[in-house]
Structures are given as C-alpha cells and as structure tokens.
Amino acid sequence: MIHQWKRALLEGASGVFECGGRKKPEIDEEQVKELHAKIGELAVANSFLERKLKLWGGK
C-alpha cells in the first residue's frame, strides 16, 4: 500500500507546484438546486417544530 501511495505521489506531485494552483471544482448545478431545496425543507420543518415546542413549554 505504501508503494502505491509513493507511486501516486511521484506521478502527481508535479501538478501541485504548477502555476495556476488548484483546478476549480466542477459544480453540478442540478445538485446545487436539490441541496438548496432540501435546506429550505429542513428550515421550514425546524421552524414548525420550534413553534410546537414553545406550545409545550419548551425554550
């Protein structure tokens, strides 16, 4: 396993020090939309549960 790591390092180490630095990550717009929708759903659920907790004498 160490030999595999060493080989991977030797093959890819030059790319670390090239001009331009890191590659920009590819953004999957569809996945971003899905995640934003999920965040919205969770925010609504959290708000609902927070209101219900207050009715039961919670914080």
Biopython code that builds the backbone (N, CA, C, O; Angstrom):
import numpy as np
from Bio.PDB.StructureBuilder import StructureBuilder

atoms = [
    (1, "MET", "N", (0.831, -1.185, 0.000)),
    (1, "MET", "CA", (0.000, 0.000, 0.000)),
    (1, "MET", "C", (0.882, 1.257, 0.000)),
    (1, "MET", "O", (0.588, 2.226, -0.700)),
    (2, "ILE", "N", (1.944, 1.232, 0.777)),
    (2, "ILE", "CA", (2.846, 2.384, 0.826)),
    (2, "ILE", "C", (3.481, 2.614, -0.535)),
    (2, "ILE", "O", (3.686, 3.757, -0.944)),
    (3, "HIS", "N", (3.791, 1.540, -1.232)),
    (3, "HIS", "CA", (4.368, 1.670, -2.570)),
    (3, "HIS", "C", (3.372, 2.329, -3.531)),
    (3, "HIS", "O", (3.768, 3.114, -4.393)),
    (4, "GLN", "N", (2.094, 2.012, -3.384)),
    (4, "GLN", "CA", (1.073, 2.639, -4.222)),
    (4, "GLN", "C", (0.995, 4.132, -3.926)),
    (4, "GLN", "O", (0.897, 4.946, -4.844)),
    (5, "TRP", "N", (1.038, 4.491, -2.644)),
    (5, "TRP", "CA", (0.986, 5.907, -2.265)),
    (5, "TRP", "C", (2.195, 6.652, -2.816)),
    (5, "TRP", "O", (2.074, 7.763, -3.331)),
    (6, "LYS", "N", (3.363, 6.023, -2.701)),
    (6, "LYS", "CA", (4.585, 6.656, -3.187)),
    (6, "LYS", "C", (4.505, 6.859, -4.699)),
    (6, "LYS", "O", (4.878, 7.917, -5.206)),
    (7, "ARG", "N", (4.023, 5.851, -5.412)),
    (7, "ARG", "CA", (3.896, 5.960, -6.862)),
    (7, "ARG", "C", (2.904, 7.073, -7.225)),
    (7, "ARG", "O", (3.155, 7.858, -8.139)),
    (8, "ALA", "N", (1.779, 7.137, -6.507)),
    (8, "ALA", "CA", (0.786, 8.179, -6.774)),
    (8, "ALA", "C", (1.365, 9.552, -6.502)),
    (8, "ALA", "O", (1.097, 10.498, -7.242)),
    (9, "LEU", "N", (2.158, 9.671, -5.446)),
    (9, "LEU", "CA", (2.801, 10.945, -5.127)),
    (9, "LEU", "C", (3.785, 11.343, -6.217)),
    (9, "LEU", "O", (3.788, 12.489, -6.667)),
    (10, "LEU", "N", (4.605, 10.416, -6.634)),
    (10, "LEU", "CA", (5.607, 10.734, -7.647)),
    (10, "LEU", "C", (4.961, 11.085, -8.987)),
    (10, "LEU", "O", (5.482, 11.923, -9.724)),
    (11, "GLU", "N", (3.846, 10.460, -9.302)),
    (11, "GLU", "CA", (3.169, 10.754, -10.559)),
    (11, "GLU", "C", (2.416, 12.080, -10.517)),
    (11, "GLU", "O", (2.314, 12.758, -11.539)),
    (12, "GLY", "N", (1.890, 12.460, -9.364)),
    (12, "GLY", "CA", (1.046, 13.643, -9.299)),
    (12, "GLY", "C", (1.634, 14.831, -8.583)),
    (12, "GLY", "O", (1.011, 15.892, -8.556)),
    (13, "ALA", "N", (2.814, 14.695, -7.998)),
    (13, "ALA", "CA", (3.386, 15.776, -7.205)),
    (13, "ALA", "C", (3.724, 17.002, -8.039)),
    (13, "ALA", "O", (3.627, 18.124, -7.543)),
    (14, "SER", "N", (4.113, 16.815, -9.278)),
    (14, "SER", "CA", (4.478, 17.967, -10.098)),
    (14, "SER", "C", (3.278, 18.875, -10.326)),
    (14, "SER", "O", (3.442, 20.088, -10.453)),
    (15, "GLY", "N", (2.084, 18.315, -10.381)),
    (15, "GLY", "CA", (0.874, 19.106, -10.583)),
    (15, "GLY", "C", (0.565, 20.030, -9.417)),
    (15, "GLY", "O", (-0.106, 21.048, -9.590)),
    (16, "VAL", "N", (1.043, 19.688, -8.245)),
    (16, "VAL", "CA", (0.797, 20.515, -7.064)),
    (16, "VAL", "C", (1.523, 21.847, -7.179)),
    (16, "VAL", "O", (1.021, 22.872, -6.719)),
    (17, "PHE", "N", (2.681, 21.835, -7.780)),
    (17, "PHE", "CA", (3.512, 23.023, -7.823)),
    (17, "PHE", "C", (3.441, 23.785, -9.139)),
    (17, "PHE", "O", (4.193, 24.741, -9.333)),
    (18, "GLU", "N", (2.564, 23.388, -10.039)),
    (18, "GLU", "CA", (2.429, 24.086, -11.313)),
    (18, "GLU", "C", (1.775, 25.446, -11.107)),
    (18, "GLU", "O", (1.066, 25.665, -10.125)),
    (19, "CYS", "N", (2.023, 26.352, -12.041)),
    (19, "CYS", "CA", (1.385, 27.666, -11.988)),
    (19, "CYS", "C", (-0.122, 27.500, -12.144)),
    (19, "CYS", "O", (-0.600, 26.608, -12.844)),
    (20, "GLY", "N", (-0.832, 28.356, -11.494)),
    (20, "GLY", "CA", (-2.284, 28.285, -11.574)),
    (20, "GLY", "C", (-2.896, 27.568, -10.394)),
    (20, "GLY", "O", (-4.108, 27.637, -10.189)),
    (21, "GLY", "N", (-2.094, 26.892, -9.627)),
    (21, "GLY", "CA", (-2.598, 26.251, -8.421)),
    (21, "GLY", "C", (-3.633, 25.190, -8.697)),
    (21, "GLY", "O", (-3.506, 24.392, -9.625)),
    (22, "ARG", "N", (-4.646, 25.199, -7.881)),
    (22, "ARG", "CA", (-5.672, 24.167, -7.953)),
    (22, "ARG", "C", (-6.620, 24.391, -9.116)),
    (22, "ARG", "O", (-6.821, 25.510, -9.589)),
    (23, "LYS", "N", (-7.186, 23.293, -9.553)),
    (23, "LYS", "CA", (-8.236, 23.378, -10.553)),
    (23, "LYS", "C", (-9.502, 23.837, -9.850)),
    (23, "LYS", "O", (-9.730, 23.513, -8.685)),
    (24, "LYS", "N", (-10.306, 24.579, -10.555)),
    (24, "LYS", "CA", (-11.589, 24.961, -9.989)),
    (24, "LYS", "C", (-12.488, 23.727, -10.014)),
    (24, "LYS", "O", (-12.562, 23.023, -11.021)),
    (25, "PRO", "N", (-13.164, 23.475, -8.907)),
    (25, "PRO", "CA", (-14.028, 22.297, -8.891)),
    (25, "PRO", "C", (-15.216, 22.471, -9.833)),
    (25, "PRO", "O", (-15.757, 23.566, -9.987)),
    (26, "GLU", "N", (-15.602, 21.371, -10.450)),
    (26, "GLU", "CA", (-16.764, 21.409, -11.320)),
    (26, "GLU", "C", (-18.011, 21.444, -10.449)),
    (26, "GLU", "O", (-18.135, 20.674, -9.497)),
    (27, "ILE", "N", (-18.929, 22.335, -10.779)),
    (27, "ILE", "CA", (-20.141, 22.487, -9.988)),
    (27, "ILE", "C", (-21.302, 21.867, -10.744)),
    (27, "ILE", "O", (-21.577, 22.214, -11.893)),
    (28, "ASP", "N", (-21.965, 20.958, -10.085)),
    (28, "ASP", "CA", (-23.148, 20.321, -10.658)),
    (28, "ASP", "C", (-24.356, 21.166, -10.257)),
    (28, "ASP", "O", (-24.827, 21.097, -9.122)),
    (29, "GLU", "N", (-24.843, 21.955, -11.197)),
    (29, "GLU", "CA", (-25.931, 22.899, -10.912)),
    (29, "GLU", "C", (-27.196, 22.180, -10.439)),
    (29, "GLU", "O", (-27.920, 22.689, -9.582)),
    (30, "GLU", "N", (-27.456, 21.016, -10.990)),
    (30, "GLU", "CA", (-28.644, 20.267, -10.579)),
    (30, "GLU", "C", (-28.544, 19.845, -9.118)),
    (30, "GLU", "O", (-29.523, 19.918, -8.374)),
    (31, "GLN", "N", (-27.366, 19.408, -8.715)),
    (31, "GLN", "CA", (-27.179, 19.005, -7.327)),
    (31, "GLN", "C", (-27.294, 20.212, -6.396)),
    (31, "GLN", "O", (-27.837, 20.096, -5.298)),
    (32, "VAL", "N", (-26.794, 21.355, -6.821)),
    (32, "VAL", "CA", (-26.893, 22.568, -6.014)),
    (32, "VAL", "C", (-28.362, 22.936, -5.810)),
    (32, "VAL", "O", (-28.762, 23.302, -4.705)),
    (33, "LYS", "N", (-29.162, 22.842, -6.862)),
    (33, "LYS", "CA", (-30.594, 23.142, -6.745)),
    (33, "LYS", "C", (-31.274, 22.183, -5.780)),
    (33, "LYS", "O", (-32.091, 22.598, -4.959)),
    (34, "GLU", "N", (-30.936, 20.895, -5.879)),
    (34, "GLU", "CA", (-31.520, 19.902, -4.979)),
    (34, "GLU", "C", (-31.146, 20.186, -3.527)),
    (34, "GLU", "O", (-31.981, 20.073, -2.629)),
    (35, "LEU", "N", (-29.898, 20.551, -3.307)),
    (35, "LEU", "CA", (-29.455, 20.834, -1.938)),
    (35, "LEU", "C", (-30.112, 22.089, -1.384)),
    (35, "LEU", "O", (-30.462, 22.129, -0.205)),
    (36, "HIS", "N", (-30.286, 23.113, -2.210)),
    (36, "HIS", "CA", (-30.985, 24.314, -1.760)),
    (36, "HIS", "C", (-32.434, 23.997, -1.404)),
    (36, "HIS", "O", (-32.960, 24.520, -0.421)),
    (37, "ALA", "N", (-33.079, 23.149, -2.192)),
    (37, "ALA", "CA", (-34.453, 22.745, -1.902)),
    (37, "ALA", "C", (-34.518, 21.984, -0.575)),
    (37, "ALA", "O", (-35.429, 22.199, 0.225)),
    (38, "LYS", "N", (-33.571, 21.118, -0.352)),
    (38, "LYS", "CA", (-33.543, 20.346, 0.894)),
    (38, "LYS", "C", (-33.310, 21.269, 2.084)),
    (38, "LYS", "O", (-33.927, 21.089, 3.134)),
    (39, "ILE", "N", (-32.440, 22.241, 1.934)),
    (39, "ILE", "CA", (-32.199, 23.208, 3.006)),
    (39, "ILE", "C", (-33.486, 23.955, 3.333)),
    (39, "ILE", "O", (-33.799, 24.172, 4.503)),
    (40, "GLY", "N", (-34.229, 24.349, 2.308)),
    (40, "GLY", "CA", (-35.495, 25.034, 2.516)),
    (40, "GLY", "C", (-36.486, 24.168, 3.264)),
    (40, "GLY", "O", (-37.154, 24.636, 4.186)),
    (41, "GLU", "N", (-36.585, 22.896, 2.871)),
    (41, "GLU", "CA", (-37.493, 21.967, 3.554)),
    (41, "GLU", "C", (-37.121, 21.824, 5.022)),
    (41, "GLU", "O", (-37.989, 21.854, 5.895)),
    (42, "LEU", "N", (-35.847, 21.669, 5.288)),
    (42, "LEU", "CA", (-35.401, 21.487, 6.665)),
    (42, "LEU", "C", (-35.609, 22.750, 7.494)),
    (42, "LEU", "O", (-35.917, 22.664, 8.683)),
    (43, "ALA", "N", (-35.445, 23.910, 6.888)),
    (43, "ALA", "CA", (-35.675, 25.166, 7.604)),
    (43, "ALA", "C", (-37.143, 25.306, 7.984)),
    (43, "ALA", "O", (-37.461, 25.743, 9.090)),
    (44, "VAL", "N", (-38.038, 24.938, 7.073)),
    (44, "VAL", "CA", (-39.469, 25.006, 7.361)),
    (44, "VAL", "C", (-39.824, 24.019, 8.478)),
    (44, "VAL", "O", (-40.548, 24.369, 9.411)),
    (45, "ALA", "N", (-39.319, 22.801, 8.384)),
    (45, "ALA", "CA", (-39.596, 21.801, 9.413)),
    (45, "ALA", "C", (-39.054, 22.245, 10.763)),
    (45, "ALA", "O", (-39.716, 22.068, 11.786)),
    (46, "ASN", "N", (-37.869, 22.815, 10.777)),
    (46, "ASN", "CA", (-37.251, 23.282, 12.012)),
    (46, "ASN", "C", (-38.092, 24.398, 12.637)),
    (46, "ASN", "O", (-38.314, 24.409, 13.848)),
    (47, "SER", "N", (-38.547, 25.316, 11.823)),
    (47, "SER", "CA", (-39.374, 26.410, 12.311)),
    (47, "SER", "C", (-40.686, 25.878, 12.891)),
    (47, "SER", "O", (-41.117, 26.312, 13.959)),
    (48, "PHE", "N", (-41.309, 24.947, 12.193)),
    (48, "PHE", "CA", (-42.558, 24.342, 12.650)),
    (48, "PHE", "C", (-42.359, 23.667, 14.008)),
    (48, "PHE", "O", (-43.134, 23.888, 14.938)),
    (49, "LEU", "N", (-41.323, 22.848, 14.113)),
    (49, "LEU", "CA", (-41.069, 22.129, 15.350)),
    (49, "LEU", "C", (-40.707, 23.072, 16.496)),
    (49, "LEU", "O", (-41.064, 22.822, 17.647)),
    (50, "GLU", "N", (-40.004, 24.147, 16.179)),
    (50, "GLU", "CA", (-39.659, 25.128, 17.200)),
    (50, "GLU", "C", (-40.920, 25.780, 17.774)),
    (50, "GLU", "O", (-41.024, 25.979, 18.984)),
    (51, "ARG", "N", (-41.878, 26.110, 16.901)),
    (51, "ARG", "CA", (-43.144, 26.700, 17.354)),
    (51, "ARG", "C", (-43.929, 25.707, 18.214)),
    (51, "ARG", "O", (-44.502, 26.085, 19.235)),
    (52, "LYS", "N", (-43.954, 24.449, 17.803)),
    (52, "LYS", "CA", (-44.683, 23.424, 18.562)),
    (52, "LYS", "C", (-44.035, 23.186, 19.920)),
    (52, "LYS", "O", (-44.736, 22.947, 20.903)),
    (53, "LEU", "N", (-42.735, 23.247, 19.988)),
    (53, "LEU", "CA", (-42.027, 23.056, 21.250)),
    (53, "LEU", "C", (-42.379, 24.165, 22.234)),
    (53, "LEU", "O", (-42.535, 23.916, 23.429)),
    (54, "LYS", "N", (-42.501, 25.380, 21.732)),
    (54, "LYS", "CA", (-42.853, 26.501, 22.609)),
    (54, "LYS", "C", (-44.245, 26.316, 23.197)),
    (54, "LYS", "O", (-44.491, 26.709, 24.337)),
    (55, "LEU", "N", (-45.152, 25.725, 22.437)),
    (55, "LEU", "CA", (-46.508, 25.477, 22.932)),
    (55, "LEU", "C", (-46.500, 24.470, 24.083)),
    (55, "LEU", "O", (-47.372, 24.517, 24.951)),
    (56, "TRP", "N", (-45.544, 23.578, 24.097)),
    (56, "TRP", "CA", (-45.447, 22.556, 25.129)),
    (56, "TRP", "C", (-44.607, 23.036, 26.307)),
    (56, "TRP", "O", (-44.304, 22.251, 27.206)),
    (57, "GLY", "N", (-44.229, 24.303, 26.317)),
    (57, "GLY", "CA", (-43.461, 24.849, 27.432)),
    (57, "GLY", "C", (-41.970, 24.719, 27.277)),
    (57, "GLY", "O", (-41.222, 24.834, 28.248)),
    (58, "GLY", "N", (-41.538, 24.481, 26.069)),
    (58, "GLY", "CA", (-40.099, 24.373, 25.823)),
    (58, "GLY", "C", (-39.471, 25.745, 25.725)),
    (58, "GLY", "O", (-40.111, 26.762, 25.992)),
    (59, "LYS", "N", (-38.244, 25.756, 25.350)),
    (59, "LYS", "CA", (-37.463, 27.004, 25.290)),
    (59, "LYS", "C", (-37.992, 27.993, 24.296)),
    (59, "LYS", "O", (-37.431, 29.079, 24.146)),
]
sb = StructureBuilder()
sb.init_structure("model")
sb.init_model(0)
sb.init_chain("A")
sb.init_seg("    ")
for serial, (resi, resn, name, xyz) in enumerate(atoms, 1):
    if name == "N":
        sb.init_residue(resn, " ", resi, " ")
    sb.init_atom(name, np.array(xyz, "f"), 0.0, 1.0, " ", f" {name:<3s}", serial, name[0])
structure = sb.get_structure()
